[in-house]
Amino acid sequence: MTPQFRRNAIGAAVLSLASAAALAQTAPADPSPNPQQPTTSLREITVTGNPLGASDLIAPTTTLSGDELLLRSQSTLGQTLDNIPGVSSTYFGPNASRPIIRGQDGDRIRILQNGGGAPDASALSYDHAVPVDALVTERVEVLRGPSALQYGGSAVGGVVNLIDNRIPSEPIEGFGGRADLGYATGNREKNGAVMLEGGNGRFALHADAFKRDSSDVSAPIDLNCEKPGSPWRARKICNSANEAHGGAIGGTLFFDRGWIGASASTYRSNYGTVAEDDVTIAMKSDRYAIEGEWRPGGIIRSVHAKLSHTNYRHTEFEGAEAGTTFSNMSNDLRVEVRHEKIGPLEGLMGFSAETNRFAADGEEAFAPHSRTRSRALFLYEEMGTSWGKLSFGARTERVTVRSLGYPDDPSINRFAIGERTFNPNSAAFGALVNLAPQWQLTSNIAYTERAPKDYELLANGPHVATAAWEVGNPNLSKEQSTGFDLGAQWKSGPNTARVNAYVTRFRNYIGLTASGRTLDEEGQVVTDPEVTDTLAEYLYNGVRARFTGIEASGNLRLLGSDGFARMADAGTLDLEWRGDLVRAKNTDTGEPLPRIAPVRVGATLVYGNGPWSGRVGFDYNAAQHRVPGVGARETDAYTLWNASIAYRMKVQRANLTWYARVDNIGNKLAYSATSILTTTVYPAAPLPGRSLKVGVRVTF
């Protein structure tokens, strides 16, 4: 029988079993280390996709930190991570983008802060930004594939974890910090950040702040921009200016058997949405967190807990007039109990709970007020063997979604009111085999269930960002998928190579499909083709789907120690290479799924000599002709060239890194195949044109 919304409330005792062979191969270190290069005084923070912190990792993971993160950081999270093998970007202009991992986006990608939830509204709509900034992020970790299930069904595509050390987890002796200043020509961006940390071994304090201010972003061609009062043409992406600022303070108390800490952070931004020339979004997000660890001894090695409260809100302005407001207030709790080794087994079990209260108010509120509660139990175990290791994880959940309608205006009755409860269960297995000192094989298989999100069940209204009238389906069942990943890794000194192939099959892949009808602004069916200001109707439905792909990357030393050529005092020269391919199909209809990245390949020459380093490379995106037949556009192939140079020096206790980076050297006109701006009826917003960024980072 098809499940229906129940009017009476259901008790919220919730379980969930979390899993995952979320083990990961970390990104390679700088292929050209140099003993003359000054080192920073800040300690390294080691965080991996493995909850046990093991160094031999099973699931594919990439980590960015230090200079690598500095030299590729952009104003949005999606663009910062774009072109990592297996990762692309939703790109709703320069100010809003989320990562796409292996062709999956939205609520199939979980974005975490320090391993805990930090909900916003970015998965709801492509024009909603993620309220984080790389200027105050120490490390970004990307877990690809279904082995990230320990973080829930919303991580079936992968996890992006941002680590900022706002709650120090290790004692700090003395005082240190970091400061950044930068300027970019393409959008006249000025940015700066400062991070300070200090402690005496018993107490540790952290504080950071950042600010970013930019004008409209340069474009390779003239675009027609409609400003209030007068149209104008310029080589700018229309309405792409952005201002953002924020900061945090945190501290930790350490004791003999553990530690406890707390932090408070804020993020504010005001940015233009490129789909409409006079619409801006004013966003704020406040987050409060408590985290601690207790090591009682005996069979219990540690008990780790984190609790956070996030208050997110943004208002969309049309000129100076406030329009629709979106808010999301959430609480997130996670407790992990790790046990000592029992024979060859070591692992942990845990509990997580999350509540979200969502509201949208205004003319473009296409989803009702709602409350979502989830509870989960999870388990992760690892067994070492003479040839490698095995891992197992499982998760069981209880998720309750309750529609509250539109309480501020009862006359708006297009939203269903009621409640649905789901019990997703997931499990994953992983294996790592050491074939030889230089070779490893890895494999992961996972079965995942995901509860539908509130908007997938309840939406019924105009969604301007997708140029559609979206209609949810209150009878949706759980999304079910089975994923398999096979990888190989080789390493010999600075030379590395890794490749991963994967396939994920969905029995009930939830997405939007065109109904063939056209609606007016009141939601009434329009049959007269002469009528304007209409939207195509799209319905949330479950279909069978298949994602397959391959991703590869590596490093080849060309000059220097262990290279093909050796020259005294010539430094080192490395070739970093990368590529990926993903295919996604609606197997019910045989059509491709929308907004899938084309074949991509890239390479970068990396030179290092003493305090100097330099990079020059390209990223090629093939043409994308595999698009669905209705309402989608094909995109042409393009190649973007980029380069950077850095100089490191030491001044007393401070280490300085001066750098310059040029993006899109050839000022190439390019459109993203994964952007809804390119693939729908909107005038397409191109990728940014040529820009030079210069800056300095000081660590002390």
N, C-alpha and C positions, 0 to 999 in steps of 0.2 A: 504494500500500500504506500502511496506517495506520502511522505511526511508533510504535515501542515503546521502552520504557526499555531501555538497554543496561547490562549488568552491568559491563562492563569500562570503565575510565576512558578518556576521550578527551582527547588533547592540547589545550592551551588557547590556541593561537595564535589571536588574535581580531582581526577587523577591523570597522570601522564608519564609515560615511560620514555626517557630520552636516550638517544643513542648515538652512537656514531663512531665509526672509525674515523673520527675527525682528526686524523693524523696528517701531517703535511710536510711536503718538502719545501724548505725555506728557499727564498731567492738567493742566488749566489752572492757572495761578498764581492766587494770591489776587486775586479780582476787585476788591478795594478797597484797593490799596496806598496807604499814607499816609506822606508824608515825615516826619511827626512821630513815627512809630513807631520806637523804637530797633531797631537791627539787632544781630544776634549777632556775636560776635567769631570764631566758628568758621566756617571756610571751607565752601563748598558742595561736595558731592561729586556729580558728574554721572555717572550710570550709566544706560544705556538698554538696550532690548532689541536694539539693533543692535550686533553685535560690532565694527563699525568706528566706533562713536560718532557717527554722523551725526545731524544735527538734523532732517532731513526723514525721517519714519518711516513705514513701510508697514503693519506689522501693528498691530492695536489693543492698546495698552498703557496702563495707568493707574499712576501713581506717587503714593505718599503719603509725606510727610516733614514735619518741622517742626511747626507748630501744627495743621495738618490731621490729621496722624497722632496728635498728642497728644489732640485733642478727640474722636476717634472710637475710640481704642484700648480694647480689652476684654482680659479675661484669657486669651482664646484667639485663635489666628490666624484661624480661620474666622469668628468673630463680629466681629473687627476689620474684616474685608474684606467682610462681608455687606452687600448692597444696593448695592455697586458694580455698575453695569450689566454683566450677564453673570456675576456672581459671587454665589453663595449659600453656605450653610453646612450641614455634616452635623449639627450641633448634637446632641450626646449629653449634654445638660445644660450648665450653665455652665462645666464644667471641661475638656471635650474636644470639639473640632470642627476639621475640616479644610475648606479652601475647596472648593467645587464650582464649576467653570468651564464654562459653556455646557452644563449638565446632566451633566457627567462628573466623577467623583470617584475616590478611591482611587489606584491606580497609573497612572491616566491623567493625573494632575496631579503635576508634579515640584516639590518644595519644595527650594530651594537656599539656602545661606548664602554670600554673597559670590561667587556664580557657581559654587560647588563643591558636591558632594554632602554631605549630612548625614543619612544614613539613620536611621530609628527604627522603630517598629512601628505608627505611626498609620494607615498605609494598610491594615494587616492587619485592624483591628477599630475600630469607631466609638467605643468607649469608651477608646481609647488616645490620649492627648494628644500634640500636637506640642511638643517641648521647646524652645520659643523664647518670648521675652517682648518685647512692644513697648516696655517701659520702657528697654531698652538697644539698641533698633534705631533706626538713623538714617533708614532709608529702606526702603520696601517697594515692590516693582515687580511688577505683575501683567501677564503676557503672555497674551493670550487667543487660543485657536485653534491650528490645526496649524502655524502659522508658527514655533512654538517648537521645531522639530525638531532644532535644533543641540544640544539637551540630551538627545536620545534618544527612543526610541519611547514611553517612559513620560511624555512631555510632549505627547502627541497632543491632550489637552484644554487644556493651557496650563502655564505656569510661574509660580511665586511665588518671587521672589528677595528675600532679606532681607540688607540691607547694614548692617554695624555698624562698619566701619573699624577692626576689631581689629588688622589689619595695615595701617598707614598706607601709602598708595600715592603720596603726595606729601609733600615736605618740610614740616616744621612749624617755625616760628620762634617761640620763646617758649612760654608756658604758657596753657592754657585748659581749659574743661570745662563740665559741665552737671550740675545736681542737680534731682531731682524729689521732691515729696511729695504724697500724695493720700489722700483718705478718701471712701468711698462708704457711703451709709446703707442701701441695699437689702440688702447682705450684710455690713455693718460691716467693709468691706475697708480695710485700712491698707496702703499701698504706698510704696516709696521706692526711688530709684536715684541713682547718681552715676557720672559718666564724666569721666575726666581724660586730657588729652593734652598732651605737651610735646616740644620738640625744639630742636636748634641748627642745622638745615639739613642736617647730615650724619646725625644719629641722630634717630629719632622714637619715642616711647613712648606706649602707650595702656593704660589700665586702666579697668574698669567693674565695678559690682556692683549687684545689685537684690534686693529682698525684697518679697513679696506675701503677705498673710495675710487670709483672709476666713472668715466663718461661713456657715451655710446661706443661700441666696439667697431673697429674698422672692418670693412668688407672689401673683397676684390672687385666688386662692381657697384655702380650707382643703384640705389634702391629708392623707391618712392615712399616717403614717410609722411604720414598725415598727422601733423601736430595741430592742437586746437587753434583754429584761426587761419592757418595757412599750410598748404602742402609744400614739401621741399624735397630736393634730391641731394643725396650725398653718398659717399662711399662709407656708409656706416650701417650697421645692423640696427634697424629702427627700434627705439625704446629699449635699449640694452644697458642703460646706465645702472649702477649698483652702488649702494653704500651699506657696509656691514661693520659691526663692532661687537665686542663682548669680552668676557673674562671669567675668571674663577678664583676661588680661594679654597684651600683644603689643608688638612693636617692629620697626623697620625700619632697615636701613643703606642709605644712598644713596651711589652713586658716579657717576662721570661719565657712564657709558653705561647706567645702570639702577639697580636696587635689589633687595634681598632682605630678607624679613622672616619672622617666625614668631609664632604665638599659641597660647595654651592657654586653654580655656574649660570651664566646668562648669555644669550645670543640675541642680537637685534639686527634686522636688515630691512632695507627698503629698495626694491628693485623693479625694473620694468619688465613686463611680459611681452615678448616680441610678437605675439600673435595679434595684439591690438596696440595701436600707437599711443593711446592715452590711458592705458590701464597699468597701475602699479600695485605691488603687494607690499604691505607693511607687516613684518613678521617679528614675533618674539617667542623665545623659548627659555624657560627657567627650569633648571634641574637640580635636585638635591639628592645626595647619595650618602649612604652609610655602608661601610665595608669592613670586614674583620676576619681574622683567622685565629683559631685556638688549636693547639697541639697537645692533647691530653695524655698522649703516650699509650703504651699497650697496643692492642690490635687496631685502635683508631689512630691513624697517623695525623690527620688534621680534619677540622671542621671549618669550612670556608662559607661565609654568608655575605650577601650584598642585597641592599634594599635601596630603591630609588623612587623618587616622585618627580614626574615631569608635567609641566603646565605649558602647553603649546597653544598659540593663537596667531592667526593672521587675518588681515582684512584686505579685501581687494577694492581699490579705489578707481573710479572712472573720473579722471581729472582730479578735482578736489572733493568729489562726492563719494562717501563711503558706500560700498556695495555689499557683497556677500562676505560674511565672516565665518571662518572655520576654526574650531577649537578641538583639542584633544587633551584630556587630563588623564594621566595614567599612573599606576603604581606597579612596581615590578620587584619581586622577591625571588632570590635563588639561593639555595643551600646545598652544598656538596659535602659529603662525608667520605673521605678517602681512607681506605684500610691499608695496613701493612701487607706485605707479601704473604700469601697463603700458598705454599708450594711455589709453582711457577706463575700463579695468578696475582696480579695487582690491579686495583681499580677503584671505582667510587660509585656511590649511588647518591641520588639527590632528589630535591623537590623544588618546583618552581611554581609561582603564581603570578598572574598578571591581570589587572583590570584596566579597561579603557572606557572613558565616557566621551563620546564624539558628538559634536553638534555643528550644524551648518545653518546659517540664518541669512536670508536675503533672496533676491530674485533668482539667483543662479544656484540655489541650494538643491542639488539633484539627489541628495540622500537625507534621510530623516535623522533626528537625534537618536542615538543608540547607546547601549552599554554592552560591552563584551567582557566576559570573565573566563579565564582559563586556569586550570590547575593541572600539574603534571608530575609524574614520578619518572625518574630515568635511572639507567644503569649503564655503566661502561666498564669492561674488563679487558685486560691484556694478558696474553700468555707468551712468555719467551720460549723459544725453541733453539736447538743447535743450528738451525739454518735460517732463523729470522724471528718472526713473531706473528701471532694471530690476535685479532681484536674482535670484540662483540659489543654491540650496544642495543638498547631497546628503550622505547618510550611509550607511555600510555597517557592519554589526555582526556580531559572533559572540558568542553568549550560551550559556553552558553551565550547566545546572541539575542538581545532583547531590543525590539524597536519601540521607541517612545513617541513616534509620530512627530508632529510639529507643534509642540506645546505652546509656543508663543503666539500662534495663530491657528486656532482649531478649525477655521474655515478652509485651510489647506489640508485636504483629506485624501490626497492621492497616494500617501504612504501607508503601507500595511502596518498594523500595530499587533504585536504579539511576541512570541519567544520560540527559539529553536535551540535544541541541545544536541551536540555531536560528541562522539567518543572516538577520536582518531587514535590509531595504534601504529607504531613504526618499529622497524628493526634493521640493523645493519651488521654486516660482517666484513672484515678486512684482513689482508694477509700481506706480509713483506717477506721476500725471499732474497737472501744474499747469495747471488750466483758466484761471485768472485769478489776480491777486494775492491774492484772498480765498478762492479755491476750490481744493480738491484732491480728486482721486479716487484710491483705492487698491484694489488687488486682490491676493489671494493664492490660490494653488492648491497643494495638497500631497498627495502619496501617502505613506502611513505604514504601516510594519509594526512590530508589537510582539510580542516574545516573551512567552509566558505566564509569570506569576510562579510562584514555588515553591508557594505555597498553592493556586493555581488548578490546578496539576498534582497535588498530593500530599495535600491536606487529607482528613481522615477522622476526624471527631470532633465532640463537642458544642461549639458556639459560643454561649455564653450571650448575648453582645451582640446577636446576630441571632435569638435564640430558635430555632435550627435546628441540625440535625446536618448539617454540610457535608461533601460528598464531592467531592474533586478528580477530574480526568480526565487521567490520564497520557498520553493520546493526543491531547491538544489540539494544534492547529496554530497558526501565527502569526495574530495578529489583524491584519487588513488594512483600511485605511480610505482614503477619498479626501475631502478637504475643500476647500471653496471659500468665499471670503470677499470681499465687495464693500463698500467704504466710501466715504463722502463727508464732507468736513470744510469748514466755513466759519468764517472769523474776521474780525472787524472791530473793532479796538480791544478793549474788554473783552467784547464780544459774541461768543459762539461757539456752534457747533452741530456735532454729529457723529453719524453713524448708520452702523451696520454690520449687514449681513445675511449669514447664513452657512447652509451645509448641509454635513453630514458623513455619508457613507454607509459603513457597516461591512459587510464580507463575513463576518466571523467574530467578532462582538462577544461577548466572554467574560463571562458573568455567571451568577448562580445562578437555577435554575429548579426549581420544586417537582416532586418525583417522585410525590407523592400518597401516600407511605408515612409511617408514624409509627414511631419507634424509641424504645427505652428507653435508660437511661443506659449500658447495655453495648453499644448498637448493634444490638440484636436487634429484628426487626420485631414490632410490636404490632398485633393485630387486635381486641382486646377494648376497646370504648369506655369501660369502667369504670376502666381502668388510668390512674393519674395519673403525673405526673413524666415525661412523654414529650416528644419533640421531633419536629417535622416534618422530613423529609429533603429537603435541597436539593442539587442536583447542578450542578457547573460545566460549562457547555456553551457552544458557540459558535453564535450566531444571526445572521441578517442584521438590521441596525438602521439607523435614520435619525434624525439630529438636525437640526432646522432652527430658526432663531431670528432675532431682530432685537434690537438694543440701541441706545439713543440717549441722549444727554446734551447739556447745553449751559448757557450762562450768558447772562442778559439784564440789561443795566444799566438800572435803572428811574429812579434818581436820581443826579445827579452828572455829572461829565465824561462825554460821549458817551452820556448817558442820555436818557430821554424828558422828564425834568424836571430843571431846574437851580436850586439855591438856594444862596446864599452861606453858607458855613460849616455846611451841613447834612449834610456827609459823603456817603457813597455808599450806595446800596441796590441790591442785585442779587438776581435770581431764578435760582437754580440748579435745573435740572429734569433728570429722569432716568427711564428706563423700560426694560423688557426683556420678552421673550417667548421661551420655548423649548418646543419640542415634540419628544418622543422616542418612537419607536415600534419595537417588535419587528415587523419586516416579515414574518417567518415566520408569526406568529400574528395580526397586526393589532392586538395589545394595546399600550397605552402601557407604556413602561418605568417602573419604580418610582422614587419619591423625586425627582420633577422639580418645580422651582419653578413656581408659577402665574404668571399675568400680574402684573407689579409696576410701579407708577409711584410717583414721589415728587417732592417739590419743597421747597426751602429758601429762605427769605428771609435774606439776609446783609447786615448793616449794619456800616459802619465809619466812625468819626469820631475822628480823633486817636488817642489811645491806647486808645480803646474799640472793641470789636467785639461783635457779637451774631448769633446764628443761631436761627431757629425753623423747623421743617419737619415733614413727615410722610412716611411710607412706607406705601403701600397694597399689600397682598397679596390678590389675588382668591381666591375659592374654588377648590380644586383637585378637580375631579371626574374628571379623566383619570388613573385608577389602574388597575393590572392587576386581573384578576378574582379572584385568589386571595391571601388573606392581606394585603390592603392596605386602608387606610382613607382616606376622603375627608376634606378639611379645609375649614373655613369661612373666609370672607374676614375680614380684620381691617385696621385702620389704627392705626399707632403714631405718636404725636407726640413730638418731642424738641426740646430747646432748649439753648442754651449762651450764656455771656457771658464775655468776657475783657477784662482791663485790663493794659496793658503800661507799665512804668516803668523808669527807669534810675537806679541807685544806684552812683555812682562807676564802676567798671569793669564792674559786673554789670548785666545786663538781666533783669528779672523779668516773668513772665507769670502773673497771677492768673486763675484760671478757675473756673467752675461749670457743671455740665452736668446736665440732668434727662433721664433716659431713661424712655420709656413714661409720659408725663405723665398720661394718663387711667387708668393702672393697668389696661389692657385685657387681658383673658384671650385668649391667642393660642397657637396650636399651629403648629409649622413643618411644612410639607408635605414638606420634604427630610430630616426627621429620622426615623430608624428607630424612635425611641421613639414617634412619632405613628402610624406606618404599620404597626406589627406588633402582636402580642398583648400587649405590655407596657402597663401603665397609662401613659398619655401624660404626659410632663413638659412643662408649659407653658413658654413663654418667660418670662424674668424680669419681675417686676412693677416698679412705679415705684421709681426710685432717684435720689438726688441725689449727685453726685460733686463735690467741691471739691478744689482743688489749686493748687500753685505750681510753676513751672519757673524755675530760675535758670541763666543762661548767662553765662560770663565768659571 
